[in-house]
Amino acid sequence: MKQYYKKPLSWLLKESADESKDTLKRTLSGFQLVMLGLGVIIGAGLFSLTGLAAGNNAGPAVTLSFVVAAVGCAFAGLCYAEFASMIPVAGSAYTYAYTTMGELFAWIIGWDLVLEFSVGAATVSISWSNYLVEFLKGYNIIVPAQLVHSPFETFQLADGTLAHGYLNLPAALVVILMSFILMRGTKGSAIWNAVVVSLKVGVVLVFIALGWKYIQPANLTPYIPANNGEFGHFGFSGIIRGAGVVFFVFLGFDIVSTAAQETKNPRRNMPIGILGSLAICTVLFILFSHVMTGLAPYTEFKNSGAPVAVAIGHTPFKWLGQVIMLAIIIGYTSVIMVDLWGQSRVFYSMSKDGLLPKIFSDIHPRYRTPWKSNILFCIFISLFAALVPIKVVGEMTSIGTLLAFVIVCAGVWIMRYSMPDAPRAFKTPWVPFVPIMGILTCVGMMVFLPLDTWLRLIIWMAIGMVIYFAYGKKHSKVRKHEAGNDQNFQS
């Protein structure tokens, strides 16, 4: 319908076939896409937020939180795979919404994705900083606490006095480093990511294998701690809220879809990358969280920024703690890099459509990357990482991810009826059952997130709507085309 200003599928297919120097370069294979997904999924959620969800929400039943989150991801992943195989361009859910629901919905989801990826990168960088501090302690190198905490955090010094942080300096610096690596091109970034992912998967497998023998059954009893009288703190509501918190970790396959325009044979490789990375990580998450809560009482994870170090402290392999933390520190860099990658590709697509200034889609003449966008978000995200506590940014990322998944599930359902004959290399099974279940599962987890997280989402979206009506609506290429003022959309 014209009033919704939908982006025609024919334009997207034309854009995906464009191989000129002003477009992103296709370099990624199916295997590299799986590694890309693993690179971001195996990260902060596993090594940091798992402990917070166990200590504050679900206890040992955090494994069930992962199951609930994985079910929602499975439904959404099937929908993402269909869209990515039929619309192989950058932009992920933003692009899909533009084609199925129209420009306003596309803007909403695009702005939401920026929140998801940007805040996700900040979350992981803060966790990276926590593990770096713990690692350096093993060599008697003490980083001043004020330089690794947000100014909004209060903590206890060694002498027992309370103090406030100044900024999280290591978190900001790692964002800057990863941004500059991304500017040099996706192929080199993907190679680095594949090496780091292999290291991270190895760490997870070693932790599970060595830790399993030392699980203490008493730590897993009761498996579902009784609710303490506050909604979302243990009991059934704690499991669901925990699922909403750890849902953050599953945004990896979402980011895979943003790389569609840089993928060789995307109709075949996009479903492989999305569903393959999701399946592998779900199994690893459940096993990992079971071992971690079995090694140490869940109460010890409540305020820990490095829960893996806490768990290892209950085994004879304390020496292994330094090795694992080093691997985690290196591995986190790939998570930060892929989050930054996804964010810049969404802004690239929105800029190409005229909804944002051209600076966000300017391509470097040599590296063919959106380097100006990388620089701008390097500044923004590094400041965010330096100044905001990890609990706040983690929950903001989860609600952004869930909203994106809801819109993608709805989009597949709509497109099956509005464009039944469009070519689909991969078809989501059992439509409309799968999209409906994806919507219900994700909305359910959103409902269980804290009220302040909803308020931050509303404020962020309100800012986005101001920008859309002040700039995006006036410069939209789709609107100009339909008004007859732009005869060549791709120009």
C-alpha positions in Angstrom: 0.0 0.0 0.0 1.4 3.3 -1.1 0.7 5.2 2.1 3.1 2.9 3.9 5.9 3.7 1.4 7.3 0.1 1.1 10.6 -0.5 -0.6 10.0 -2.7 -3.7 11.6 -6.1 -3.6 12.9 -5.5 -7.2 15.0 -2.6 -5.9 16.6 -4.8 -3.2 17.4 -7.5 -5.7 19.0 -4.9 -8.0 21.0 -3.5 -5.0 22.2 -7.0 -4.1 23.5 -7.6 -7.6 25.4 -4.3 -7.7 29.2 -5.0 -7.6 30.4 -1.5 -8.2 33.1 0.2 -6.2 30.5 2.1 -4.3 29.0 -1.0 -2.7 30.2 -3.4 -0.1 32.5 -6.2 -1.3 31.4 -9.9 -1.3 34.0 -12.0 0.5 32.3 -14.2 3.0 31.6 -17.9 2.7 29.0 -20.0 4.6 31.7 -21.2 7.0 32.9 -17.7 7.7 29.3 -16.7 8.4 28.9 -19.5 11.0 32.2 -18.3 12.6 30.9 -14.7 12.5 27.8 -15.8 14.4 29.8 -17.9 16.9 32.2 -14.9 17.3 29.5 -12.7 18.7 27.2 -15.3 20.4 30.0 -16.8 22.4 30.8 -13.7 24.4 29.4 -11.5 27.1 26.3 -13.5 27.7 28.3 -16.7 28.4 31.2 -15.2 30.3 29.5 -12.4 32.1 25.7 -12.1 31.9 25.2 -15.8 32.7 26.6 -15.2 36.2 24.4 -12.1 36.7 21.3 -13.9 35.6 22.1 -16.8 37.9 22.9 -14.6 40.9 20.1 -12.2 40.6 17.2 -14.0 38.8 17.2 -17.7 38.2 19.9 -19.5 40.3 21.0 -22.9 38.9 17.8 -22.8 36.8 19.6 -20.3 34.5 20.0 -23.3 32.3 16.2 -23.2 31.8 16.5 -19.5 31.1 18.8 -20.4 28.2 16.3 -23.0 27.0 13.5 -20.4 27.0 15.7 -17.9 25.2 16.8 -20.5 22.7 13.2 -21.5 21.8 12.4 -17.9 21.0 15.6 -17.6 19.0 14.8 -20.8 17.0 11.5 -19.4 15.9 13.1 -16.0 15.0 16.1 -17.7 13.4 13.9 -19.6 11.0 12.2 -16.3 10.0 15.6 -14.5 9.6 16.9 -17.3 7.4 14.0 -16.9 5.0 14.4 -13.2 4.7 18.2 -13.3 4.4 17.9 -15.9 1.6 15.4 -13.8 -0.4 16.7 -10.3 0.4 20.5 -10.6 0.4 21.4 -7.0 1.2 22.8 -5.2 4.2 20.5 -3.9 6.9 19.0 -7.1 8.5 15.6 -6.6 10.0 15.5 -2.9 8.9 15.6 -3.9 5.3 13.0 -6.7 5.8 10.6 -4.3 7.5 11.0 -1.7 4.7 9.8 -4.3 2.2 7.0 -5.8 4.2 5.6 -3.1 6.6 6.7 0.2 5.1 9.1 3.0 5.9 7.9 4.0 9.4 8.2 0.5 10.7 11.6 0.2 9.0 12.8 3.3 10.7 11.6 2.0 14.1 13.4 -1.3 13.7 16.5 0.3 12.2 16.8 2.7 15.1 16.2 -0.2 17.5 18.9 -2.3 15.8 21.4 0.6 16.4 20.5 0.4 20.1 21.0 -3.3 20.0 24.4 -3.4 18.3 25.8 -0.3 19.8 24.9 -1.0 23.4 25.9 -4.7 22.8 29.4 -3.6 21.9 29.5 -1.4 25.0 28.3 -4.3 27.2 31.0 -6.7 25.9 33.7 -4.1 26.2 32.8 -3.5 29.9 33.0 -7.3 30.5 36.3 -7.4 28.6 37.6 -4.7 31.0 36.5 -6.8 34.1 38.3 -9.9 32.9 41.4 -7.8 32.0 41.6 -6.5 35.6 41.2 -10.0 37.0 43.9 -11.3 34.7 46.4 -8.6 35.6 45.8 -9.3 39.3 47.3 -12.7 38.8 50.6 -11.0 38.1 50.2 -8.4 40.9 49.4 -5.7 38.4 46.6 -3.6 40.0 44.6 -1.2 37.8 43.2 1.7 39.9 39.5 0.8 40.5 38.4 4.3 39.6 39.6 3.7 36.0 37.6 0.5 35.5 34.2 1.6 36.9 31.5 3.9 35.6 31.0 7.2 37.5 27.5 5.9 38.3 28.9 2.9 40.2 29.9 2.8 43.9 32.4 0.2 45.1 34.4 -0.7 48.1 38.1 -0.1 48.2 40.7 -2.4 50.0 40.5 -0.3 53.1 36.7 -0.6 53.3 35.8 2.9 52.2 33.3 3.5 49.5 34.3 5.3 46.2 32.9 6.2 42.8 34.4 5.4 39.5 35.9 7.9 37.1 35.5 6.0 33.8 36.1 2.6 32.4 39.2 3.3 30.4 40.0 -0.2 29.1 36.5 -0.6 27.8 36.8 2.6 25.8 40.2 1.7 24.4 39.2 -1.7 23.1 36.2 -0.2 21.2 38.6 2.2 19.5 41.0 -0.6 18.5 38.3 -2.8 17.1 36.7 0.1 15.1 40.0 0.8 13.4 40.4 -2.9 12.5 36.9 -2.9 10.9 37.8 0.2 8.8 40.4 -1.9 7.0 38.0 -4.3 5.5 35.7 -7.3 6.2 37.9 -10.1 4.8 40.8 -9.4 7.2 38.3 -9.0 10.0 36.7 -12.3 9.2 40.0 -14.1 9.2 40.9 -12.6 12.6 37.4 -13.5 13.9 37.8 -17.2 12.7 41.0 -17.5 14.7 39.5 -16.0 17.8 36.3 -18.0 17.6 38.4 -21.3 17.5 40.1 -20.1 20.7 36.8 -19.3 22.4 35.1 -22.6 21.5 38.2 -24.4 22.8 38.0 -22.5 26.1 34.3 -23.4 26.5 34.9 -27.0 25.8 37.9 -27.2 28.2 35.8 -25.5 31.0 33.0 -28.0 30.5 35.2 -31.0 30.4 37.4 -30.2 33.4 34.7 -28.6 35.5 32.1 -31.4 35.1 34.0 -33.7 37.5 33.9 -31.1 40.3 30.2 -30.1 40.2 28.8 -30.1 43.7 25.2 -31.3 43.8 24.5 -29.1 46.8 25.1 -26.0 44.6 22.3 -27.1 42.3 19.8 -27.6 45.2 17.2 -26.2 45.0 17.5 -26.1 41.3 14.8 -23.4 41.1 15.2 -21.2 44.2 12.0 -19.9 45.8 10.9 -16.5 44.8 12.0 -13.9 47.4 8.8 -11.9 47.2 10.0 -9.6 44.4 8.9 -10.2 40.8 11.7 -11.6 38.6 13.9 -12.7 41.6 13.9 -16.5 41.5 11.0 -18.8 41.1 9.2 -19.0 37.7 9.3 -15.3 37.1 13.1 -15.3 37.8 13.6 -18.0 35.0 11.7 -15.9 32.5 13.4 -12.6 33.5 16.7 -14.5 33.3 15.8 -15.5 29.8 15.2 -11.9 28.9 18.6 -11.0 30.3 20.6 -13.7 28.6 18.7 -13.3 25.4 21.4 -10.7 24.7 23.8 -13.4 23.8 21.8 -14.7 20.9 22.0 -11.6 18.8 24.8 -13.2 16.9 22.7 -14.8 14.2 20.9 -11.4 13.9 24.2 -9.8 13.0 25.0 -12.6 10.5 22.0 -11.3 8.5 23.5 -7.8 8.3 26.5 -9.3 6.3 24.2 -10.5 3.5 25.6 -7.9 1.0 29.2 -9.0 1.8 28.4 -12.8 1.3 29.2 -15.0 -1.6 26.1 -16.9 -2.8 23.9 -15.4 0.0 20.8 -17.4 -0.9 22.6 -20.6 0.2 25.1 -19.3 2.8 22.9 -17.0 4.8 20.6 -19.8 6.2 23.7 -21.9 6.9 25.3 -19.1 8.9 22.2 -18.1 10.8 20.9 -21.5 11.8 24.3 -23.2 12.1 25.7 -20.7 14.6 22.4 -20.7 16.6 22.3 -24.5 17.0 26.0 -24.9 18.0 25.8 -22.1 20.6 22.5 -23.3 22.2 24.1 -26.6 23.2 27.3 -25.0 24.5 25.3 -22.4 26.6 23.2 -25.0 28.4 26.3 -27.2 29.3 28.4 -24.2 30.2 25.8 -22.7 32.6 25.1 -26.0 34.2 28.8 -26.5 35.0 29.3 -22.9 36.2 26.4 -23.0 38.7 27.5 -26.5 39.8 31.0 -25.4 40.7 30.0 -22.4 42.9 26.9 -21.3 44.8 24.8 -19.1 42.6 24.9 -16.4 45.3 28.6 -15.8 44.6 27.8 -14.6 41.1 25.4 -11.8 42.1 27.9 -9.0 41.8 30.7 -10.6 39.9 32.0 -9.1 36.7 34.1 -12.2 36.0 32.0 -15.3 37.0 34.2 -17.8 35.2 37.0 -16.8 37.5 34.7 -17.4 40.5 33.7 -20.8 39.3 37.3 -21.9 38.5 38.3 -20.9 42.1 36.3 -23.9 43.3 38.4 -26.4 41.3 42.0 -27.6 41.7 42.7 -25.9 38.3 43.2 -22.4 39.7 46.3 -22.1 37.4 43.9 -22.7 34.5 42.0 -19.6 35.5 44.7 -17.3 34.0 44.8 -19.2 30.7 41.0 -19.2 30.4 40.8 -15.5 31.3 43.4 -14.7 28.7 41.5 -16.6 26.0 38.3 -14.8 27.1 40.0 -11.4 26.8 41.2 -12.2 23.3 37.9 -13.8 22.4 35.8 -10.8 23.5 37.5 -8.7 20.9 35.7 -10.6 18.1 32.4 -10.0 19.8 33.0 -6.2 20.0 34.2 -6.2 16.4 31.1 -8.0 15.1 28.7 -5.8 17.1 30.4 -2.7 15.6 30.2 -4.4 12.2 26.4 -5.0 12.4 25.7 -1.5 13.7 27.6 0.2 10.8 25.8 -2.0 8.2 22.4 -1.0 9.5 23.3 2.7 9.3 24.8 2.1 5.9 21.4 0.8 4.6 19.4 3.6 6.2 21.7 6.1 4.7 21.5 4.6 1.3 17.7 4.9 1.5 18.1 8.6 2.4 16.8 8.3 5.9 20.2 9.3 7.4 22.9 11.6 6.0 25.2 10.4 3.3 28.2 10.3 5.6 27.0 6.9 7.0 27.1 5.2 3.6 30.3 6.8 2.2 32.6 3.9 1.2 36.4 4.0 1.5 37.9 4.0 -2.0 40.5 1.3 -1.1 38.9 -0.8 1.7 35.3 -0.5 0.6 34.0 -0.1 4.1 31.7 2.6 5.6 34.7 4.1 7.4 33.2 7.4 8.3 30.3 5.7 10.1 32.9 3.5 11.9 34.6 6.6 13.2 31.5 8.3 14.4 30.2 5.3 16.3 33.7 4.6 17.6 33.4 7.9 19.5 29.8 7.3 20.7 30.2 3.7 21.8 33.6 4.2 23.5 32.1 7.0 25.6 29.1 4.8 26.4 31.4 1.9 27.5 33.4 4.3 29.6 30.5 5.8 31.5 27.5 3.3 31.8 27.3 0.3 34.2 27.2 -3.2 32.6 23.8 -4.1 34.1 22.1 -1.2 32.4 23.6 -1.7 29.0 23.0 -5.5 29.1 19.3 -5.2 29.7 19.0 -2.4 27.1 20.5 -4.7 24.5 18.2 -7.6 25.3 15.0 -5.5 24.9 16.3 -4.1 21.6 17.1 -7.6 20.3 13.7 -9.0 21.3 11.9 -6.1 19.6 13.8 -6.8 16.4 12.9 -10.5 16.5 9.2 -9.7 16.9 9.2 -7.5 13.8 11.1 -10.1 11.7 8.6 -12.8 12.7 5.7 -10.6 11.8 7.4 -9.6 8.5 7.7 -13.2 7.3 4.1 -13.9 8.1 3.0 -10.7 6.2 5.2 -11.4 3.2 3.9 -15.0 2.8 0.5 -13.4 2.0 1.5 -10.2 0.3 4.3 -11.7 -1.9 3.5 -15.5 -2.1 5.4 -16.0 -5.4 8.6 -14.2 -4.5 11.6 -16.5 -4.8 12.8 -18.1 -1.5 15.9 -20.1 -1.3 14.9 -21.1 2.2 11.3 -21.2 3.5 10.3 -21.0 7.1 8.3 -24.1 8.0 4.9 -24.2 9.5 3.8 -20.6 8.7 2.0 -19.0 10.5 2.7 -21.2 13.6 6.4 -20.5 13.7 6.1 -16.7 13.3 3.3 -16.5 15.9 5.2 -18.5 18.4 8.3 -16.4 17.8 6.3 -13.2 18.5 4.6 -14.6 21.6 7.9 -16.0 23.1 9.8 -12.7 22.5 7.0 -10.5 23.7 6.7 -12.7 26.8 10.4 -12.1 27.6 10.1 -8.4 27.0 7.2 -8.2 29.5 9.4 -9.7 32.2 12.2 -7.2 31.8 12.5 -4.4 34.4 10.4 -1.3 34.0 13.4 1.0 33.8 14.6 -1.0 30.8 11.3 -0.2 29.1 11.6 3.4 29.9 15.1 3.6 28.3 13.7 1.9 25.2 10.8 4.4 25.0 13.2 7.4 25.4 15.6 6.0 22.7 12.7 5.4 20.3 11.3 8.9 21.0 14.7 10.4 20.0 14.6 8.3 16.9 11.1 9.5 15.9 12.3 13.1 16.2 15.2 12.4 13.8 12.9 10.6 11.4 10.3 13.4 11.1 13.0 16.1 11.1 15.3 14.5 8.5 14.5 11.0 7.3 11.0 11.6 6.1 12.1 14.6 4.1 15.0 12.9 2.4 13.5 9.4 1.9 14.4 8.1 -1.6 11.3 5.9 -1.6 9.1 8.9 -1.0 10.8 10.9 -3.7 10.5 8.1 -6.1 6.8 7.7 -5.5 6.3 11.4 -5.8 8.0 11.3 -9.2 11.0 13.4 -8.1 13.6 10.6 -8.1 13.7 8.5 -11.3 16.7 6.5 -10.3 16.5 5.1 -6.7 20.0 3.7 -6.8 21.7 6.9 -7.9 
